[in-house]
């Protein structure tokens, strides 16, 4: 091929309509959706614009995946339509020339709508002539603005309307007052931005001002509803108590959703999501099942018969003590989720109380209390004697990614896991919650992921990863429902911590400790025994885990016993071969830790 001569330009030949069939079908679907008033018209319009920009022919709908605004569902629709076209037109070879350009006449191709033109008549007067008949004029008009359910604009409009209808309304609301009134109606915080974002729910006020729904005046700013905003707020409140509140949306069929459908907590959409989450929790629960020995079952039956003979169920209205030998028969108690006060942001941070808001919205029975260990725990409370509360064998420690990094750096990570293991609760759940994009969390992401894996494999915890705070609360809500359902058919036997028997899902009788004993035994400021203080001292050494410290104290329960062993001829490798029983790996203490302990307790420099 000869190179172009100087002064000549390369000519590019481009087909005006390389994919006429696809364009025609997309335009037909867009018109059909527009006639029905469906928001799918905007999805089809975006896909049509993207297809018109592509200069090459596409043989199948699946090939459209390379274009913007095309998702799996839309490509499948095109392939299905193409298959039907082949059946009705077998004489046409659709593999050639960009889905049969030659077979389509100009009248079949989708035309871009032209704007009205002006035509001058013989009388030299200007009259407007539409380029299309009146019945062909586009029905698309400006869509009415409808804020998403429990979004910032939704909450602000309702808060202003509710305040306006009160007798002491001054004609306006200040910013702080408006934020306080609107916060219970919104899922986002009006004062604190989400992870990875600089915007709060209050940022949506600028949108309301721009649309003329809210008026702003004076300094400090005073906000009030306009007539249009008042009408919209009344409409929102009218539908607030309905079964479903739907926002004008664009679905993800075209691969680039712009809005989502929000449903109320009791809507079919949320119920379906709850069923999926419940199914996943059931799968996790089946993994926790273990076979129980017949001797344990016989022991529990005998214990239940003995206590039922010794105690009588107190009648309604009569107070009872909280002795640890309480018996809760099946169906005589309620399962409640206890939330640590640290998880609710404290009593002075009501606007930050996202945990309470989410659990209340999901209709979870819960109470906020001070927990000495863990963040969430479940109790079974007697319906007859409210003071009788038995702790179910499940406890949750929630760590957001940035908090996990901080706890590893200040050594709270190992100390909290040790206290959870010593709490007497059988099933330990470590809930790891993502923090935005997990980019600025104090430590490399790989380090935090490795810590979570070690927690599961080495420490024997159940590790659950969630994408955000709402996902974490949905997990706890599902687990609360499952525990409430499974334990209602069981007989719960109160006992001391030392008498606890390992629990399995198949058991009809379950031994549990009283909540007061659980709280007392997990306090940080309790009087430690010499062995417990010895363990806390050993774990301060680098590389010496809680399991290794327990293994060492199992053979040498006090520092004096260890020092005496060194004086009787023990060398620096005396502790190296001690096995760490009860762990998943069953590793030995190791020579490195043995040398460190030997140096600490035998060196003359440290005396």
Buried (B, 14 or more C-beta within 10 A) or exposed (E): EEEEEEEEEEEEEEEEBBBBBBBBBBBEBBBEBBEEEBBBBBBBBBBBEBBBEBEEBBBBBBBBBEBBBBBEEBBEBBBEBBEEBBEEEEEBEBEEBBBBBEBBEEEEBBEEEEEEEEEEEEEEEEEEEEEEEEEEEEEEEEEEEBBBBBBBBBBBBBBBBBBBEEEEEEEBBBBEEBBBBBBBBBBBBBBBBBBEEEEBBBBBBEBBBEBEBBBBEEEEBBBBBBEEBBEBBBEBEEBBEEEBBBBBBBBBBBBBBBBEBBBBEEBEBBEEBBEEBBEEBEEBBEEBEEEBEEEBBEBBEEBBEEBBEEEEEBEEEEEBEBEBBBBBEEEBBEBBBBBBEEBBBEEEEBBBBBBBBBBEBBEBEBEBEEBBBBBBBBBBBBEBBEBBBBBBBBBBBBBBBBBBBBBBEEEBBBBBBBBBBBBBBBBBBBBBBBBBEBEEBBBEEEEBBEBBEBBBEBBBBBBBBBEBBBBBBBBBBBBBBBBBEBBBEBBBBBBBBEEBBEBBBEBEBBBBBBBEBBBEBBEEEEEEEEBEEBBBBBBEBEEBBBBBBBBBBBEBBBBEEBBEBBEEEBEBEBBBEBEBEEBEEEBBBBEEBBBBBBEBBBEEEEE
